[in-house]
Structure formats: structure tokens, C-alpha cells
């Protein structure tokens, strides 16, 4: 039988059902195709299957089923249309929000670039209103000044922590390429002199150092530090430098920082010292902080530490007074660093400070227990009420001519033992400002020997802030007393007789030789807090100014307690 014949014998109602079902399927397919650009929605359910329609037992039942099928499919299509419209509206709002956020970010980036300008509208990076002037033209404020090379990273998330090993609260990016570390130091002194009725020096409470450090890196190889100090007499920047650190064997530092001369000055920070302050020679003739360029690093598997640089010359100054520059160099050799012998932490080495000077005096007064400064004996700064002077230069004296100083040092650490010493010598040049005065080469020299021992079991391989085995704590279950270290030091400083014979200072008021003994106990409450107890006995080759009269003294005894916080 032909296909036409079979179709002719098919009941008319069945032919209508098949055509209707095919039409519904085609409609559903067209509705789905029309939304090909819309993310997928839940699939359209089928109300009644074709098989169910074929199971109808008669024309009336089949017509009822078809009617019900049409009504259900119509309802489903209406629901589908409604859901599609809601989805389209939500998608449109989402895209609008995305565009708004991008616009806000572009505006914020442009505002940041605008705010960082130098204020010169003709310079091309700043301006007011809705545009910025560039050579007589204008550009929209939301356009970034740099097109090629700008990574446009936007706001970079930071993670915060406390670096227990190297101290400081720090913030850094997830990839650790950006870092800011914040540290601080506070020292408070109680200074009690045995001699009564001293003037101007007297017993009292003082704050010798308050420091704030901001340091880190902008990409790991490029390190920086910005730090500030309020000392007994000044508030000023302390260290301001960049350090390029691509390899431990050679680093390059530029800015203002500690000059590499003297082991106890360059290698040991003040918060890691054994006694409250450095030795007599170190206090008065170390080169302090200067502006310069320095190469430094460690060689031969860290056996050799070196530093060499060119610096302005004036001690603790932000400016230079002549075209000549100073050379300073430092070497520290640890021959047994890579062994397990008891000599592993033996340090030997030396340093030099050389250059021509033509600048105001620093130190203007030689003192027993404070870093060199430009304060004169008549200054009203707290320095003159806190520390004993033993040599003050006359008015009109200037540092002028060659400075040539050298130093040899030794340091040894074994378990809880610390031993240090150095021998320093050379000459400074001074002149009087009176007409025809020629520079005077003034020999200077000194030495010190120091020993310390930790009583509570902690061990060190270099000077460090001790982390006590048991921190000081009186709470139940956490009881501890901290760590204790006893120490002693002898130091000596001498200046040539030329200081008197050439009219640089008054022999009737001052001496050119001083010796000093320190004996004390250091209490490490925890890693961050230390308390020094120190008895300092100073001896002068001839009596020095003590009080108006003039009163003179040949010795001085100081009972010194220092409270120190460093984190």
C-alpha cells in the first residue's frame, strides 16, 4: 500500500493530533532558539507525552487530553516568558553595575594621578575641574597619564603580621613584593650622680632616644628606610636611604645612614649594646650618620663582611661644607664561620675614616656618656645637664684639614659569653678662625675591653636582644623572671697636648685624657623590654670643670638605670 493510501486510511482525528504535536514541538524549538544569547534557564517540562496521548481509548478522551495538554503548555510558555523577562532585567542591571564600578575605578585612578601632581597646570599632570592642561590642550580627567607600561593593578590587598624574628609590625602584598614594616624604640634614663651640688650637670630623669622606623621594600631587591629620632637635644630624620639588594655579596646603599667605621658603632645597634652607651672613643669620634653612597655585602660563605663608601664628612650632618669627600671602609672577618669549633663566632677586623674637612665642630665638647654633638658648653639643651664634659674647645675653633682615623677590633661570642675590644688611633685637624691661623694636627686615640655573661642559660652568636627562656611573668602557670646578664668594661680616650699648646682649649678647666669603668647588670624582661643597671666611674688626668667658682673634680660616679622598649 502506498504512503498516500495509508494516510487516507488514518483517522482524521489522529492526523490532527500528530500535526498539533509537531506544531507544539516546533514552537518550543523556536522559543529556545530566540534566546540563544541568554544564559541557560531551567528546561521546559513536557505536560503530557505523546505516548500518553496515543493511549487514549476514544476520540472524546483524546480531545480532552489534547485540550488539557494545550492549556498546560500555554501556561508553561507564559511562565517561561515571565522568567525570561526577569532574567533579562537582572542581567541588564548587573552589566550596568559592572560598567559603573569600572567608571568609578577609572575616576579614582585619575583623581590619584591628579592629586600626585606638582600643582603646575602647564606641566601636564595636574589641574582642576573636569580636564587637565597639557601644553595648552586638555585631556579628560578619567584618562590615565601613562598608557604603555602601566599595569593598572588598582588597589592591592595587604596582609598584616608581626615579624618576630626581625621585629616590627608589617604589612605586605600577597606576593611579598611590597612591604611596610613599622618599628619603634624608647629609652628612659634615671641618672643619679654621687657628687652633689654639680652645676650645670645634675641627677635627673631623661629621654635620650625616641625613634620610629618605617622600612620595607618596593619589590624585594629595592629596600628603603625612613626613620626619625627625638634625642636629648634634637628632633630630626635618622636614616633616609634606598638599598639595592640583588645579591648578598654586593649591595648598594644611597642616602643618609650609619658610616662604616668602628665595630661597636657600625655593626652593633644601640639597643643591642652591652653597656647603656658605647666606649669613650666611639662616643666622641665615631663619624655618626652622613649622606653618602656605599657598597657592602658578605663574601666567602659569609666569612667576610665588608663596606666601603664615599660620604660628605661632617659628623651627623645633613649638609656638606666643602667639595672634598670622605672615604670610610670596614672589614670584619670570621675565619671559622663555617666550622663547628668553639672559635666559630670569632670576629677580627678593622676600619678607616679619611678625608679633608672644613666645617663646624662635632664634637664641640667631649663627654663621658653621650654621642658627639655640636652643642657647646654654654648650650641650654638637656645634654649639658645630663652628661659630664671633660674637654670643651674654645670659641672660634673649627675642624679644618685632614682627618685620618683607623681602628682594629676583636669580638668573640660563645654560648652565654661576649668579649669585645678595639684599639683606635689617628688624628683630627683643627684651626682657629683668627687671621693667619694654620690647621693643627691633633692626635687622638683610645681603646676599650668589655666582657659580659648571661646567667640564665640563653646562648648567642652575636650581640642580640635576648629572648628569655622564661619571660618575666607573675601570672599563675606562666611564672618567670626573664634573663640576666652581668658585664664590665674599661675604656680610655686621649687627645694630644697640642689641644692646649695651640690654644684650642683651656688647660685650667679641662683635661685631654679620660678613663672610664662600667660595671652592671642587664635584665631582659622579655624580647622587647630591657632594663640596664650600671655604675659608671670616670677618671680624669687632671681636674675638670665641676661648678662655677670654678669648682673642679677629678672623678665622677654615676648610678645609671635605663628602661628600654624596642619592637
Secondary structure, 3 states (H helix, E strand, C coil): CCHHHHHHHCCHHHHHHHHHHHHHHHHHHHHHHHCCCCCCCCCCCCCCCHHHHHCCCCHHHHHHHHHHHHHHHHHHHHHHHHHHHHHHHHHHHHHHHHHHHHHHHHHHHHHHHHHCCCCCCCECCCCCCCEEEECCEEEECCCCCCCCCCCCCCCCCEEEEECCCCCCEEEEECCCCEEEEEEEEEEEEEEEECCCCCCCCCCEEEEEEEEEEEEEEECCCEEEEEEEEEECCCEEEEEEEEEEEEECCEEEEEEEEECCCCHHHHHCCHHHCCCCCCCHHHHHHCCCEEEEEEEEEEECCCCEEEEEEEECCCCCCCCCCCCCCEEEEEEEECCCCCCCCCCCCEEEEEEEEEEEEEECCCCCEEECCCCCCCCCCCCCCCHHHHCCEEEEECCCEEEEEEEEEEEEEEEEEECCEEEEEEEEEEEEEEEECCCCCCCEEEEEEEEEEEEEEECCCCCCCCCCCCCCCCCCECCCCCCECCEEEEEEEEEEEEECCHHHHCCCECCCCCCCEEEEEEEEEEEECCCCEEEEEEEEEEEEEEEEEEECCCEEEEEEEEEEEEEEEEC
